[in-house]
Amino acid sequence: MEDAKIIALMEGYGAGTLSEEDTITFFQWYSQSSLEEFHRVFSQSSLLPGHLPGSPEMPEDFSRSLEADIRQYEESRTSVLSSPIRRYRLGWAAAILLSIGVGGYLFHHNRSSVPSEIVNNNRSPSPGDVAPGTTKAVLTLADGKQVIIDSAQSGQLALQGKTVVQHEHGVITYNGNTAFKMQKPSQELLYNTLTTNRGQQSPPLTLSDGTKVWLNALSSIRFPVVFTGSSRSVEITGEAYFEVAKNASMPFHVKTKDMDVEVLGTQFNINSYPGEPDIRTTLLEGSVKVITGGARGLVLEPGQQARVQGGISLVKDPDISQAMAWKRGLFDFDHANLQTVLRQLARWYDIEVKFEGNVPIRSFHGKITRDLNLSQVIQLLQDVDVKFRIEDKTLVVTQ
């Protein structure tokens, strides 16, 4: 994580302004950082000792450890320390707000029940472990040529007709700006496809009309290099988040195998993974119409979610934060069964899952950051009498 981001989290925590997700991220970073790294970053912040108020949910040992490091940093400015202060390395940093249900019983990780050691000191996975996913994607051009895109690559990627495709500052852009581009309908349309595999999440993609798209793991979007005619249309698989550029005269359509979402200008998420029990469209801002099977369609308002399973239905009291968790760097389980949890882990860690014996009946509720190694995640999950082991790229589940 970049220093500027950590400093912003640190200062936001000191001011008491962090969101729940950012608080988790800050504690996660702290639990994994070395004492030297903490001192280096803290020295760049505007904080002083005593300016980190304890959260009501913060374990006392964690709070004392955090304040002790800050005090030690201040003391180190004027004296040479003979030995570093002990770090507690509480698993609570990864398990914050995580609770796990066994049958009808809900077990909360509180101050007295937090495992003493869950988070590894190093970010690198140990031998036999599996690292979390990364930002990476494959762009397939109109002629079939493929370009691998990761954080190390920048500059011009391709020229598609008269459209320049660039990857600058972590964003893929068509024509390098968000000005609305048009071409004559008679011109042949060129299509590109952006794809993520297991263990990958795409960098932001800015289409030629200024629409921005993010892809979760094992997902794809097929789109024209330049939009023509009276509408804009793209096709997706898997999960994608959209911020659609407004153009009332040219509606935006997102199509999946079983659904068409019509948009004028809005922010929304579509989860359409094969193997999941349904397709869910979650609206954050604006208005969309979800259409399937020739039906009249369902118009969503901000904060609503549509479910497609045969027909279309409106989800009662949807958890919008949960639907957007992947984009915020979190797993967010709301009484999810074991199979649901493992499908998400399989996509993000690029693993296969194998059961030995019957599938345990368990439910999970809470949040875990997506930057943990697989072993760290399963240490949290196996507190409910489900046992796991990692064999190469396979997660074996036993009772």
N, C-alpha and C positions, 0 to 999 in steps of 0.2 A: 504494500500500500504506500502511496506517495506521502512524503512528509507533510505537504500542505493539507491533505485530507485528514491525516492523523491529528495535526495541530487544530484544525477546525473542529474535529470531534472532541478533543481534549478541552478546548475553550468552551465549546457548547455544553459539555458536561459540567464544567465549572460554573457556567451561567444558569444551568438547569433548564436549558432549552432544547435538549436532544429529544428526538422521537424515540419510540421504543426500539425500532430497528437500528437506529444509529447508536443507541446506548449499548445494544448487544454487540455491535461491531467494535465499539471502543473497548469494552471489557474483553472481547475476544483478542484484540490486538495486544492489550496490556498483558494478558495471561501468557501470551506466546513470546513477547519481546524480551530481550536480554536487559539486564540492568543498565548496561552501557547505552543500548539503543533508546531506552526510555529517557535517560538523562540527556542524550543528544537532541531528541525531539522536544523534550520539555523546555530546554534552554532557548528554543526558538519561539515559545509560546508567551502569552501575556499573563500567565498564571503565577501566583505566589503561593507558598505554603499556607495551608488552611483555607484555600479557595476552592476546594473540591468537596462540596457538601455530600454527605452520604445519602444514597437513595434509600427509601424505606424498604426496598427489597434487597439491598446490598448486605451480604454477610459481613459480620463485624470483623472477621479475620481479613477479608478482602479489603475492607475500608482501611484497616490499620496498616496493611501491607502497602496499599497505594500511598497513603500519607507518609509512611516511613520512607518510601523511595524518594518522595519529593523533599522531605527533610534532609535525607542523606545527600541529595544533589546539592542543596543549598550549602550544607556543611562542607562538601567536597570543594567548594570554591575557595575556602580559606584554610583547609587542612588536608593532609594526606591520610586516606583511610587505610587501615591495615587489613580489613576484611570487609567484603560486601554484606549488606543486610540480607537476611534470608528471605526468599520469595516463596509465597504459599502455593502458587500455581493451582488454584482451585478449579476443579472441573465446572464449578458454577458459571464460569465465564462462557462456557459453551452451552451449558444447560439452563441458562437464564430463562425463566418463565416456562421451562419445559416440564410438563407433567405427563405421566404415563398411566394408562388405565388397564387394569386386568379384569376382564369381565365387567361387572358393574362398579368395581372399586377404583377410585381415582387417587393416585399417589402423587403428592406434590413434592418437588425438590425444594425444601425450605432450608433454613439455616442449619438445622440439626441433622438433615438427611442428605446433604450434598456429598457426593463421592469426593474423597480427598485427593484423588489424582486421576484426571481424565485427559486433560489437554497436554499434548507433547510439548516439550521445550522448543523443538525445531519444527519449522514449517515443512521441511523435506520429509517425504515418507520413508520409513524404515524399510529394509528388504522384506518383500512379501506384502507390503501395504500398497494402497492405491491412492494416488493424489487426486484432489478434486478437479473438476472441469476447468477449462480455460477459455479465453476469448479467441476464437478461431472459426473460420468458415471457408467454404469453397465457392467461388463464383464461376458459373458455367456461362460462357459467352455464346453469342448467336451461332458461331461456327463450330461449337462443340468444345472449343479450347477451354481448359480449366485453369483458374488462377487461385492458388492457396493464399488466403489472407490471414495474417496474424499481426500481433502488435509490433513486430520488428520490421514490417514492410510498409513503406510509404511512397508517395508520389503517384504518377500516372500508372494505372493498371492496364487500360486498354482504350482503344478508340472504336466506338460502335456507331457506324454511320458518321454523323457529324457530332456525336455526343462523346465527350471526354469522361472517362470513368477514373476517379481518383480515390486514394486512401490517404487522408491527411488528418493528423491530430486524432487518430482513432475512429474516424468516421468515413464511411464509403459514400461518395457523392456522385451523382450523374450531372455532368456539365459543371461541377465544382461550385455551384451556387444553388439557391432555392428559387430562382426566377422561374415562372411558369413557362414551360417550353411546349411548342406545338409544331406539328408537321402536317403536311397535307394528307387527308385521308387516303388519297390514291397511292401514297408511298407505302412500300412494303414495311410492315412492322417487324422490328427486331426484338426478340425476347431474350432476357437473361434470367438465370436462376441462381439464387443464393441458398446454400445448403449448409446445415450444421450436422455433424455426426454425434454419436454418443460422446459425452464428456466435453462438449463444445457449446459455446454461446456466442452468437454473432456480435460483431461491433455494430453500432447504429448504422442503418442504411437510409440515405436520403434519396428518394426517387426524384425524377425530373420535375415533378410538380411541387416539390418541397415536402411531401409526406415523409414522415420518419417511421422506420420499422425496426423492431428488435426481435430476434429469433431466440427461443429457448433451445435446449439440446434436442437433437434428432428431429429437426424441423426444416422447412424449406418455403421459399416464396418465389413464384414465377411471375415476371412482370415485363411489360414492354419498356424498351429503352426510352421512348417518348410516347406519351399518351395522345391519341387521336380521337376524332369523332365526338359524340355527345356524352360519353361516359368514360370513366377510368376503371379498369378492372385488373385485379391480381388474383392469383391462386396460391393457397397455402396448404401445407401439411403440418402436423404437430401443433406447436404453440407459438403465437406471435402477439406482440403489442404494437398498436398503431397510434400515431398522432397525425391525423389526416389534415392536409392543407385544405382550407375552405375554398370552394368554388361551386356556388349554388347551381350554375348552369351546366355543370359537369359532375354528376354524382359519382361517388367512389364505391366500388363493389369489391368485397372480399369473398372469394368462393372457396369452399371446401368440397369434399366428395358429396356431402349430403346437405349442404347449406349455402345460402347466399346472404351476405350481410350488406345492406345498402346504407351508404353514409353520405352526409353532406360535408361535415367537418367536425371532427370529434376525437376523443381519446378512448380507446377500448382494448380489451384483450380477448383473444379467442384461443381456447384449448380444444384441439381436435385430434388428439393422439389416437391412433388405432390401439385397441386393447383397453381403452378406458370405457366405462359404461355409458358415457354420453358426451356430447359436445356442449361446451359452455361459452357463452359470449357475455362478457362483463363490461358494462359501460361506466366510464368515469366522468365524461364530459360530453355535452352535445346530445345527439339523437341518432339512433340507428334503427333499421327495420330488419328483423331476422326472418328469412323466408326459407321454407323447405317443402318439398313435395307438392309444389303448386298451390300451397295454402295462401291465404291472404297475408300472412305474416304477423309478427308481433313487434310493435314499436316499443323500444326501451327508453326510459328516462334515466338520468344520471343516478348511480347507486343501485341500479337494477341489473339482474342477470337472467339470461334466457338459457333454458336447457332443451337440447334436441335429443330425443330418444324415441324414434318413431315420429311423433308429433312434436310440437313446440309447447313449452310451458314456462311460466314465470316462476323463478325460484323465490321462495318466501324468505325474507331477511337474509340475503346473501352476505357472506363475509368478503367484502371488497379487498381488504388488506391481505387476506389469504390468497385470493386470485392473483394479486400483484406481487406476492412474496418473491417469486423467482427473479423478477427484475430488480428487486431490492437486495438480492444476495442472500435469501433465506429459504429454508424449508419451513413451511407453516402447516402443521397437521391439526385438523379439527376433528378429534375423535376418529381418526382415519384407521382403517383396519391394516393388518400387516402387509397384505398384498399391495394396497395403495402406496404405502410407504416404500416398499421395495421396488415398485415400478419407477418411482421418482429417483431412487438411488441408482438403479440400473442405467437410467438415461444419463444421469449427471456424472457417474464414475466410470461409465463404459465397462460395465461388468455383466456377467450372466448370474442368475440366481437359481440355486438348486435346493430343493427341500429333501431332507432325510426323514422319512416318516410322515405323519400327518401334519397339515398346516396348522400351526398354533392359532387359537382364536384370541387375538389381542387387539387393543385399540390404543392409539397414541394421540396426545393432545399437547401442542406447544410449538416452539420455534427453535431451529438450530441454524447457525450460519453455514453457508455453502462453501466456505473456504477451508473446512476441516478435511484432514485425510479420512479415508473410509474407516480405518480402525478406531478413530476418535468418535465417529458417529455411532458405530455399532456398540462401543462401550456404553454409550448412553442408552441405547435401545435394549441391550440385553439385561438391564436391571429388572425386567419383567418376566424372568424365567424363560426367555427365549435365548438360545445360544447360537453364536455365529462363529464361523472361521473363514479365513480368506485363503483360497487355493489358486494361485496365479491370478487370473481375472474372473474368478468365480467366487461368489459369496454363498457359502453353504449354511443353511438354516436347519438347526436341530432343536429338539425339546429336551 
